[in-house]
Every structure is written in C-alpha cells, then in structure tokens.
Amino acid sequence: MAEKRKSLNLALQGGGAHGAFAWGVCDKLLESKKIKLNAITATSAGAMIATVLAYGMHLGDDEGAREKLDEFWEGVSRLKNPFELPMTSPLPFFQELQTAWTAQAMGAVTSAFSPYQLNPLNWNPLRELVDDIVDFDRLRECNKIKLFVSATNVRTGKVKVFRREEISIDACMASACLPHLFQAVEIDGEAYWDGGYIGNPSLWPLFYETEVEDLLLVHINPMVRNDVPTTVPEIENRLNEVTFNASLLKEMRAINFVQKLLREGWIKDEYRDQLSDIKYHAIRADTFLDDFALPTKYQTDLTFLRELKAIGREAASSWIDSHWDQLGRESSCDLQAEFLGNS
C-alpha cells in the first residue's frame, strides 16, 4: 500500500544560476511521490522555477513539472553570459582567476553604465525563454497549486506579491530584475525590481492564503560564513548574501514569535485558531554551495547546472529520509537556534 502523501508549502529564494540547486530539490520532491506541493512562494530565479513548475504541473502533474523544469534549465544553459569564461580548467587557482575576472568585468561595466545606457532595447534572453515554455493564459487557470511571486516596487519600496491568477511574463521578469543589469519592469504603471530586496521570498502569503502549516524553505543564499571576507569579490559576495537575507530573517523572527506564543500558552484558547502554527523546515545550501563564489551565480554551463541539480537532489533526498515523519506534526528546524541566535 502506497504511503499517503503529505502536503507541503515551498519557499524558493533567488540566487541566479545557483537556483539550479533548487531545481534539484524540486525534482527530488516531485519524484518521491511522498510530497504534495500545495503552494509555492518565490523570488527571482526561484520565481522562474516556481512558475515553470506550476505550469508543468498544470499540464502533467508531478512528471509534467519535472519535464518543464528540465526544459527550462537546459534552455538557460544555451544563454551565454558575455562576461563568462569557460570553467574548464582542472586547477582551482585558474578557476579562481576566471571567476575574479568575471566579477571585475561585470562590476566595471555595470558601475559605469546603467542598463538604460548599456541595454537601451531592454533585451533579456530569459524573457523569451520563459515565454516560450509557459503559456501564461493557461497557467492562470491552474487549480493544482497556488503560486506567489514577489517583486520590489521601485517607487514605494514595498513588496508586490503576484498571485497565480495575475501572473504574467512581466511579473516573472519583474521578480528577477536586478537593477544594475536590467531596466525596471513596468506593470500597470508601476516599476518593479528584483523581489529579493524586500522579500526573499515573501513567506506571509502562505500563512494567510493557504491551510497547510508545513513550510519548507530552500535556502540558496548562505546565512552563515565562518570566515571574514578580505578580497573584493569575497566582500561583494557576502554583502550580496546579507542584503538578500535581511527581509527573510525578519519574517523568521515573526514566525518564531508566534510559535513561542502558542507553545508557552500566551494566547487564549478562543484566539488560538486565528494564528497559524507554522511547522518550519529548511534545506540549506550553506554547506553545499560554500565554495562557489558570487560570479558563479552567472555561470550557465550545463555541466555546472547539472552538478548543482545533483547536489540539490541529494540534499532533498536526505531531508525526506530524515524529516518526512515530522511533516504535519512538528518543525524539523529550530529557528531560534539555527538562524536567530541571541537576536
């Protein structure tokens, strides 16, 4: 007799090409037949993964989602970064030189020219790729999974969450619009940048708009680095990670506070049902991606992407084996101990 599937909400961060780690995680979750994905909230690269996954699920359930994810990442590998050098050297020293050159070249160009000067036609190869894979009219009709995609409103500085019924190619591109690379995406008279600045990803839609209390967050940006960065690329890398994790830490603190209220009986019984007892789970890329520098977020070689996918699958397989029994019962991750410390 097959095991009953357990429902799970999924949260996917951005992270450029490192999002291929989340590709592997999603692929394993879908393959396992133990998990029923109820809703996904996502930002940036995670938003593209979530959008493609939801559309694939609309067409062919879990296997359809896996096929569409494969199609998307294989398409990404055919898109070339003009600053990228082939990562073919067997010697780590030369690979470091290559990634350093990538960082310096991109930094020099993007600090001297805005995307309005450098890319006046606002060409984004990912737009064409996603639009070719996803029929957004059909996606908006999907009733198999809820979808929430975050972007940053440039004028107000507030997060904008696009629901599945309002998702479009523009919303998808807005969520991944790094302002030093692309012009702001205009939607209904409002300009948007990458959602990671204010919601990486936004967790609150899962609390207010779904019934499922189990939440699995796939961390792409490392929370912790044991070594203090000393080189320019290392400093830029860590600054990038801290910036894009800041909003997430605030939401984690809010979840932890509500958990404490419920756990210690500070809420009257008549009000307890009005608060979601979120059961928090995490797959962290910290230990898996620790050796990958910031420039590799722009590395789109298929061999590299498949390596990250394999790492993600391994991480998800380990998580399922260790924590599947806890789904529906309790958190498998202690927010206070693992992320918030003494803050």
N, C-alpha and C positions, 0 to 999 in steps of 0.2 A: 504494500500500500504506500503510495507516494505521500511524502510529508506535506502537510498543509503549508502553503506559502504564508509568509508574514509580510505585512505592509510596512513600507519604509518611505520616508521623505528624504530626498537627496539634495545636498547643497554643494555647488561646484564653484570654486574660485577661478579667477583668471590666472594668467601666467605664461601667455604666449605659447611657444612650442612645447613648453613643459606641461601644457594641458594634455599632451599625449599620455601622461601618467594617469589622468582621469579617464581617458579613453580606455585604458587597460582595466581600471577599476570598474567602469560601467560594463565593459564587455564581460567581465567575470560575474558580476551581479546578475546580468541578464542570462548568462549561460547556466547559472547554478540551479535555476528553477526553484530556488528556496525563497526568493525575494520577489515581492510585487511592488514595483515602484509606483507610488501614489501621486507624488508631486516632486517637481524639481525647481529650485530657485538657483539662479546662476548669474554670473557676471563675466564679461569679456570673453576670453577663449572658452570659459565654462558655458557662457550663453550660447555659443555656436554649437558646442557639444549637446547641450540640453535641447536646443531647437531641432537639430538633426535627429537626435534620439527620439524625441516626441513624434516627429513626422514618420520616422521608420516604424514606430510602434503603432501609429495610426494605420499604416499600410499593412503591416505583417507582424504585429505583436513583438515579442522579445527578439525573435530571429530577424524580423524586419528592421528593428532598431540596430542590431549588431551589424547588419549588412550596410545600412546607411552610414553608420559611424566609420566603418572601414572605407567606404567610398569617399567620405569627407576627408579623412586623414591622408589617404592616397592622393587625393586632389591637392591637399596642402603641400605635399612633397614635390609637386610639379611647379609650385610657385616659388620663384627664386628671389631671395633677398639680395639686392645689388651690392651689399657690403659683405656678403658671406664668402668665406673661403672654404674650400673643401676640407672636411675634418677627416683627412685620410692618413695623417702622419701617425706612425705607431709609437712615437716618442711623446710623452706628456709635455715635455718642455716646448716642443714646437706647436702642440695643440694650444698651450697657454699663449704663445705668441700670436697664434691665429685669432683666438678669442679676444685678446687685448687689441689687436688691430681692428677687429670688428667694432669693439666698443669705441675706440678712438675715432674711427672713420664716421660712425653714426653720430657720435657726440659732436664732432667738428661741424658736420653738415647741419644737423638739426639745431645747434646753438646759433648758427649764423643765419639760417633761413627758416622762416615759418612755413608750414605746409601750404599756406596761401601763396607763397612765393615759389616754393620748391615743387609743389604739385598743384598748379592752378586749375587743372581739369578735375582735381579731386579723384584721381584714379585709385581704386582699391581692389586688387585682384581677388580678395576674399569675398567681396560682394558678389562678383559674378559666379564664383564657385558655389557659395551657399544658395544663391538664387537658382542655379541650375539643378541643385539637389532637392531643394524644398519647394513644394507648391504651397505657398502661404495661405491661399484661399482654403485649401483642403485642411491644412494644419489648424486653422482657426475653428474648424468644425470637429476637431478631435475631442472625444469624450473619454479617452482611455487614461489620460494622465493630465494633471494640472501643471502649468508652466508659468514661471515668474522670472522675468528678465530685467535686471537693474541697469540704469544709466544715470549719469550725473547731469542735472540741469545747470547749464553754464551760468545763467543769469542769477538764479536763486541759490545755487549751491546745495539744493535739496535732491534727494534721491527720487527718481521716477521709476516705478515698477510697472512694466508692461505685462498684462495678463495674456494667457493663451489666446483669448478671443480678440485681442488687439495687437497681437504680434505681427510684425512685418519685416521685410528685409531691412528697412530703415531702422527699426527698433533693434534688430540684431547687430547692425553695424554701429549704432549709437553706443551700445553696451561695450563695444570693443574699440572705441575711438580714442586712441592715445593722441592727445592734442599736439605733441611735437612731431607727429607723423602724418596725421590726417586732419582735414578741416572738420569743424563741428558739424554734426548731423542735424539737419533741421527737420522737425516733425511738428506739424500743426502750429507753426510759428515759434516754436521753442527750439533752442540749440542745446545739443547734448554731447557730453564727453564720456569717456570710459566710466563704467559704473563702479570700478574698483576704488575710486577716490572716496566714495561715500557709503558703499555697500558691497563688500567683497566676500560673499554675496549678502544680500538682504535676507535675514532669517525670519523676520516678523510676519511676512505673508503666510508662512507655513503655520504659524500659531493661530492666526485669525481666520484663515480661509480653508483649512483642512481639519479633518477629525483625527488624523493619525498623529500620535505623540512621539514616535520614534524618529529621530533625525540623525542622519549620517552626513557629516561634513568631510569632504575630501580636501585636505589642506595641500595646496601647491606651494604657497609661499611659506618658507620655514619661519616658525615663531621664534626659535632659539638658535643663536650662533654662539658657540663656545669661545671662538677666537675673535678678538677685536680686529676689524679690518684696518689695513695700513696702506694699501695701494689704492690708486684712484678707481680702478674697476671694482675692487672689493668694497670700497666705501659707497660707490654708486649702487652696487648690488644690495648692500644692507639697507641703505636709505630707501630703496625701492620696496624692499620687503616690509620694513617698518611702516612706511606710508600706507601700503595696501592692506596691512593687517589691522590698522588702528580702529577702523569702524567695526570690524568683526569682533575685536576684543570688547568693545562697548556692549555689543549685543550679547556676548558670552557672559558679561558681568550681570546683565539684566536677567538672563536665564538662570544663572546661579543664585541670584537674589530670590527669584520666585521659588526655585527649588528649596531654598532654605526656609522660606515662609511656610511652605507646605510640609516640609519634613519636620519642622520644630513646632507645628501646630499653632502658628501665629494667626491663622486665618479661621474665622468662624465657619462651622460646618455648612451653613446655608450659603456661603460665598465660595466654597472650595471648588465647586463645579464650574465657576466662571473663570478659573485660571487653568491653563494647560500645564499638566505635569510632564514637561518635556523630558524625554529619555534621550540623553545625548550620547552620540557615538562618533568616533573620528578615525579616519585613515590619514595618517600624517606622512607627508613626503620628506620630512626633515632628514631622516637617516638615509633615505633612498636617493635623494637629489642633492645631498650636501656638497658633493664635489663638482656640481655643474654651476658654472659662473653665469652671470646675467646675460652675456651675449648669446649663450646657447638657447635663450628664450626665442631667438630669431633663427635658430638652426632648423632647417626644414628638410634635411636629407632623410629619405625614407628609412634607411638603416637606423639612424638615430631615433626617429619617431617610433619605430617598431621596438627598439630597445626600451624606450620609456613605457610603451604599451605593455611589454612583457613584465617590467618592474611593477607597473600598476596592477596587472593581473595577479602577480604573486602576492602583493600587499592585500588585495581584496580576498584572495583565497585564504590567506592566513587569518584575516579578520572574520570571515564567515566561520571558519573552523573554531575560532576562539570565542566568538561572541554571539553566534546565532541564537543560542538558548536564552540569551538575555533580552532579546527583542520582545517588546510587549510587557516586560517585567521591570526592567531597571536600566539605568545608564551603564554603559561599559567604560565610560570616560569620566574621571573626576575633574570637572572644570577648574575648581579651586586649586587643586594640587598640580595639574598639568599645564594650565595656561595663565591663571590669575595670580598665583603665588600669594604674596602678602599685600597685594594692591587692594 
